């Protein structure tokens, strides 16, 4: 391999490195604009400020999907960052991607009633 080809490959790999690095999860209800911009892929300072402004005006987000109500935030952008979005406490057990408990199947369903014998 020539030195020129090696250099081109190395530069390409270095340019892609930031795309592979995973950010820390961020609580969209408590983080400031700087933390949002740093933690969420595709969210720059302007969109981060818009998130904070929307939150201050309308209250905390109940779901990650509500971010789509912020101008400039698309559902695709939310889906790309879903794993890093938190809503409640910073304990890490309240991921935005977790399904709603009310829609989940019960963990101990009631046993089926036995069929009545034919008369």
MIROZA-475774 format. One line per field, with one value per residue (C-alpha): residue in one letter; x, y, z. Coordinates in steps of 0.25 Angstrom, whole numbers. Example, Ala and Ser with C-alpha at 12.3 -4.5 7.8 and 13.67 -1.06 7.14 Angstrom:
MIROZA-475774
resn (a; s);
X (49; 55);
Y (-18; -4);
Z (31; 29);
end
This chain:
MIROZA-475774
resn (x; x; x; x; x; x; x; x; x; x; x; x; x; x; x; x; x; x; x; x; x; x; x; x; x; x; x; x; x; x; x; x; x; x; x; x; x; x; x; x; x; x; x; x; x; x; x; x; x; x; x; x; x; x; x; x; x; x; x; x; x; x; x; x; x; x; x; x; x; x; x; x; x; x; x; x; x; x; x; x; x; x; x; x; x; x; x; x; x; x; x; x; x; x; x; x; x; x; x; x; x; x; x; x; x; x; x; x; x; x; x; x; x; x; x; x; x; x; x);
X (0; 6; 8; -2; -13; -10; -11; -25; -30; -25; -31; -45; -44; -41; -53; -63; -58; -67; -79; -76; -74; -86; -91; -96; -111; -117; -130; -137; -145; -134; -122; -117; -116; -101; -103; -114; -105; -93; -101; -111; -107; -112; -116; -107; -108; -120; -129; -124; -128; -142; -144; -141; -150; -161; -159; -159; -172; -180; -174; -167; -167; -175; -170; -158; -167; -172; -159; -165; -174; -161; -158; -147; -148; -152; -157; -145; -136; -143; -142; -127; -125; -136; -125; -119; -132; -136; -149; -149; -139; -124; -124; -124; -136; -146; -142; -150; -151; -157; -172; -183; -186; -201; -200; -190; -196; -197; -186; -195; -208; -220; -221; -231; -244; -246; -257; -270; -273; -283; -297);
Y (0; 13; 24; 33; 23; 20; 35; 36; 24; 29; 43; 36; 28; 40; 48; 36; 34; 45; 38; 25; 31; 30; 42; 41; 40; 54; 57; 66; 72; 77; 79; 93; 96; 93; 79; 76; 80; 72; 60; 59; 56; 66; 76; 89; 101; 107; 94; 92; 106; 104; 91; 98; 110; 101; 93; 106; 111; 97; 89; 76; 66; 54; 46; 47; 48; 62; 68; 68; 79; 88; 95; 88; 75; 64; 50; 44; 52; 48; 33; 35; 40; 31; 23; 35; 43; 42; 48; 47; 45; 43; 29; 23; 14; 23; 22; 30; 18; 9; 5; 11; 2; 3; -3; -14; -28; -32; -40; -50; -52; -58; -73; -77; -83; -97; -100; -105; -120; -122; -127);
Z (0; -4; 6; -1; 0; 14; 18; 11; 18; 31; 29; 25; 38; 47; 40; 43; 58; 64; 57; 65; 78; 87; 96; 110; 112; 115; 122; 113; 124; 132; 123; 118; 104; 104; 110; 100; 88; 93; 96; 84; 70; 60; 71; 70; 79; 72; 73; 87; 91; 84; 93; 106; 101; 98; 111; 119; 112; 112; 124; 124; 113; 116; 104; 95; 83; 88; 84; 70; 75; 75; 62; 55; 62; 53; 57; 50; 58; 71; 66; 64; 78; 85; 93; 99; 103; 117; 123; 138; 149; 144; 150; 136; 138; 131; 117; 107; 98; 109; 105; 113; 125; 123; 109; 114; 116; 131; 137; 144; 135; 142; 139; 128; 134; 131; 120; 125; 122; 111; 117);
end
